[in-house]
């Protein structure tokens, strides 16, 4: 019966069985609980040689069938091989199991037996046994599928989202969602059982909040009055502290109407936390312990405490407030080397306020980067930052006939080598401009160069490494992009100023640091929080005088702060982003059961959908249809028109 061996050695079946077994690392005694209350005695993935001779009933999907002699049955826990009876007395059983289409749902009962000698599969958890079927029942037949339920079969994301209920059967989606569930359960355990947090549900229908992202608006039956879906439970969790709850936690649904943004969702999930009588160090220690406790057992353990870095250092060394610290290639300020340079664009930059010269060193760049790569980098800098980027090769004969690069090597070559610790095959990228702008540009080029090098086989960012980092000491306010004379909150308007900088709030608000902290993992922000303003007067001053917001919208919060509000602070972890990084998924849509598409659409149900005019009447609103020109303009604002 050599055909059995043919299927057993299929990579897919082994990968499925092994991955699914990792999802549920339960002790043998727990397997009984997995079949409580239902029409099976066991799961497909739990049976072993210790079950030999037992009569079992299994339910699952037909994964594969070979020559009408055996099939492979799949459920959420794994795979098991089922022997189809061939004798005449079992003709009805054979008919059911041989005629049912792939992915049909069946129930089989039979005996656990050993596989024939030499045909065991040690790489498959159930590889020592098979089921000798006695009875079978077709629970539901399956029509022709739009795609095969196999991870190695390529499917467009649009098709996967359209038939999400089928995509959820895949190994990877099962693993992602079950791991997410396990981590959330461990977080609840850590917060509520070990540290006395109270799980509180906060309202979804709320009112407009000043500042921050755009909110979804919900009509009410009162003319001209609307609810808003909350961006986060920010105000409610602060009010819970005023109410004396002391420690609050929630797996919170949040909503932001941000339009079409890559890898963002209009509705997302946060692990939302708030505490009374706490400082920044206390919040950070709590989160480090939370992640350490809930971290998956199949990953390297989380090492605490996490390192911390001021915002100014993150910007200067990495060009971003969420640095990926798994690799070097740091930005270096080389302004002092060029104070007396004769190179025009460097002279021009250094003569202006905040003017600097920045550089990064690409190790072995001359070996791995092609001329078209360098040209693409320079074009990106010109198109997006209106800045010049100069590539400098340590071997002057490789500077592609660039007289400026050759001149710099002749003038400052030894200084560059010493400051950047360069080697012969390295390439230096150099730019000049205002400090923040030059750093931002070099930060993007740093990541772009890492992508290029890794595409050529250089390993820079170990996918198995999880590099956590706290970024602290953010500015409290930033100039508005559309009107630099006005200010906006760098985090949100409830963030407390740094105690050492409160006096600057009334004279030089742009110099005030905040008690805001972000948690970064592998170059992605996975959490952000702050110590809050708990003084009503100070909160009123920030809202009305500094930010020029309408304080009437927050009168309830200001009033609450007047009634003995304790010092408090908190944080929110982005659960979707965290799970995306933990599982190695290419998109946050791969760790959400029913996500929206790139443009915020549900391709399965075709939401959002139109509503008949008569159903809009109770809400006293009507649709104002855009003109063709307005529709065309709106479509052109989307960076991508496809639903994926």
Beta strands, then each sheet from edge to edge (+ up, - down):
strand 1: 55-66
strand 2: 70-75
strand 3: 78-83
strand 4: 105-114
strand 5: 129-140
strand 6: 198-199
strand 7: 205-206
strand 8: 217-219
strand 9: 226-229
strand 10: 247-255
strand 11: 267-276
strand 12: 307-310
strand 13: 332-333
strand 14: 355-362
strand 15: 389-393
strand 16: 427-434
strand 17: 468-472
strand 18: 477-479
strand 19: 487-489
strand 20: 516-521
strand 21: 524-531
strand 22: 568-574
sheet 1: 1+ 2- 3+ 5+ 4- 1+
sheet 2: 6+ 10+ 11- 22+ 21- 20+ 17- 12-
sheet 3: 7+ 9- 8+
sheet 4: 13+ 14- 16+ 15-
sheet 5: 18+ 19-
end
